[in-house]
């Protein structure tokens, strides 16, 4: 792979969350399921009829790296919400390991776990989870209050966060007097107020109207750009996942079926399920010219034509090619990586030519072939 | 999340009749085996004496022992004695404080509290209610009742909240407490009187403790309900921020349960008032005692003069505490400063009243309504009781009702062989509920027989059945009318509101005025008492039927009669069954109290036991009332309580 040299530095960044072989099984005597290879091989329906247990999370492993937006995507019932709750043990995992900054989360005692929840990971909930009897300001300050921060200081800090999420002037309203979007801003502010290392989002915008949802997504993008905070984002919406995620883990029936950048998910679906999932995605807006380019045929081709960055999307390249009327060069710091012409770009849009096609049905292991956007 | 287990496959509608048939078949088989054996062994209609256990003698001995040892045994000296003393002292202290504040002061404080909690209109209402109590010459009894209430309510709230907290936080406590509280909720007030009298003797401590036992369960139930009903995601969010269990309880669970807690307070106050009035039978004094004495001598005027303050007190207490539970929109937080002003103003009025020397209600301001009322009642007795052309008189109606309905019903029940009564109870309970409820019902009914009060219990049962039948006919008809017409509902609402807040005891006053004493008035009082709840539940059930189902029926061209029969009534079935259940429970409570106005049977035995100091008879009757209440509740209990699945 051409990009491994740039990629190498990215994988060395320490993971914030490191999840390995995680299981969550609901039901009687759940503990025996992950340990028994015969049971782990069963389909969910078979498992339920045999044992009465439901495996919500099945043998999931991944790393969340510092500063990235890690999206867990799946339809309802795929186990994604259970997974995110396991990270801070709001739901106790059945088997496997979770580490935050190298520290074993499952081994934490009560006070250490509280410490984790208070300072290191804060969560935003689908239905907001606000306290209806408190004002916006007191809701935002609640996490600080729990930590024992004094009244004046926590209100001051909460007011700053309230302003940051665009709720100035609403500090003294109650959650009942706010719209859905405003309430989720309060939920976001509450999580931000404790200045956590990681923000966990559990389908935060699913309950919102489409327009408000887009606003809120842009808000998250903006916050991430400004603060660079690590985020784990759960969603069932593919568009949302592609828009926000540096990397996406696609879940089905409790398993991660593919883990990769948006480009990899769309460009090289791991199996038919993922392929069906991404079929309607406008590919030219997700795939980059890096995947569409071919080596320059000769020096002349490598020397002329408009220049595009390797991380530019195909649709941007289409615009450049259409303006210039000739093939475009993919330039990275003065070096020509390759060229794209109208035919290559059309092939991407039509889905007929997929460069770097991975072998059909190949299992995608976490950590393999990852191309974090910002590293390219 | 993949945590939801698949719902159990539901039986298709066509198969619905099968379980019922199966149940009946099983019962018939059991009967075929057991009945011949029972008949040959213990024939006859009434409960066989071979199967009764005479408990009155040991009970009598126990009661004698308690009376003998009340002043010497350590248990009484060091525990019950202290409890009793504390209660007496507390009630006395509150009573003296109320008298010391004076009528002007009490009225002002009441009005200001009502104003802060519930607004100007209720403040005026409160002031008027207090002044009316004074006007009727009932100031001192009102204060006596109020003092007893204050102590009883405080104790009930503390006990109830603690129990509720335990049940709300611990699943095990919940499993233990819930059936107990559920059962306590359906038992008639009279059942609680005798055990406390046995321990404390007749007097204020017994009255207060009976009131606490009666009034604490709703507080406990609602506290547990509120704590358990909190929004799961809010609690999860609070937990995700790293709260300790204590922080979760104080900052989230209790504030989130505010509505239920205040509703619990409201219900506890209303139950306490109801019981404080009934407890006049065991020496509570105050307003209830005035009504009790007046009813004993059929002095309707005097009973009314004491009954009106009870009703006013009930309405005011209900509205003010009810308003506290409602969120009033558009109003900012009430600052403690205004409370301070209000208190200062009340104190000023009280001091002014003291200085002006108007502590006691001035004699000249009293309005004697007893005499005019009695004159009116006399006139009614003379002109309306009987011999009114065409329609007959009220006493005639009562006599006819007794002759044509109550007597045949009682005789019929007593004629039925005892085993067939058990069989009928089992069949009904099983058809409506589960085998568990059926078993409880049969065991409760059998216990009545074992206690040796089979015949009086069937007498009470016949009154209950007659009253329930009347209640349901009128209640369902009115409920349907209220559900179908907004105008009827609007007209009914204030009436139902007032009727639902009145203590059971006061219903006896008007029926005695109308029908004299006997079983028919007891049934009439029971009907009037149970009607509002039945009407309300029916109307609400019909109105809450899924509008989409109604709309689709209308879009298919169903007439309004078809809509009612084919959509509303079937869909409202759970509500209708609940109405029946509530109706039965409420009717039983008043039929028992009817023992005070000649209802006879179990209620009379309790009163007789108290009056004659024959606690054994009273206790046996009390136990039979408990069994009867349990049986009636289980027979009509439709809810299938499944054990909750562990997730």
Boltz contact constraints between the chains, C-beta under 6 A:
constraints:
  - contact:
      token1: [A, 26]
      token2: [B, 3]
      max_distance: 6.0
  - contact:
      token1: [A, 54]
      token2: [B, 2]
      max_distance: 6.0
  - contact:
      token1: [A, 56]
      token2: [B, 2]
      max_distance: 6.0
  - contact:
      token1: [A, 77]
      token2: [B, 2]
      max_distance: 6.0
  - contact:
      token1: [A, 79]
      token2: [B, 2]
      max_distance: 6.0
  - contact:
      token1: [A, 81]
      token2: [B, 1]
      max_distance: 6.0
  - contact:
      token1: [A, 82]
      token2: [B, 1]
      max_distance: 6.0
  - contact:
      token1: [A, 90]
      token2: [B, 240]
      max_distance: 6.0
  - contact:
      token1: [A, 114]
      token2: [B, 242]
      max_distance: 6.0
  - contact:
      token1: [A, 117]
      token2: [B, 240]
      max_distance: 6.0
  - contact:
      token1: [A, 117]
      token2: [B, 242]
      max_distance: 6.0
  - contact:
      token1: [A, 118]
      token2: [B, 242]
      max_distance: 6.0
  - contact:
      token1: [A, 123]
      token2: [B, 240]
      max_distance: 6.0
  - contact:
      token1: [A, 125]
      token2: [B, 233]
      max_distance: 6.0
  - contact:
      token1: [A, 125]
      token2: [B, 237]
      max_distance: 6.0
  - contact:
      token1: [A, 127]
      token2: [B, 233]
      max_distance: 6.0
  - contact:
      token1: [A, 129]
      token2: [B, 233]
      max_distance: 6.0
  - contact:
      token1: [A, 129]
      token2: [B, 234]
      max_distance: 6.0
  - contact:
      token1: [A, 129]
      token2: [B, 237]
      max_distance: 6.0
  - contact:
      token1: [A, 133]
      token2: [B, 255]
      max_distance: 6.0
  - contact:
      token1: [A, 143]
      token2: [B, 241]
      max_distance: 6.0
  - contact:
      token1: [A, 146]
      token2: [B, 241]
      max_distance: 6.0
  - contact:
      token1: [A, 146]
      token2: [B, 243]
      max_distance: 6.0
  - contact:
      token1: [A, 146]
      token2: [B, 247]
      max_distance: 6.0
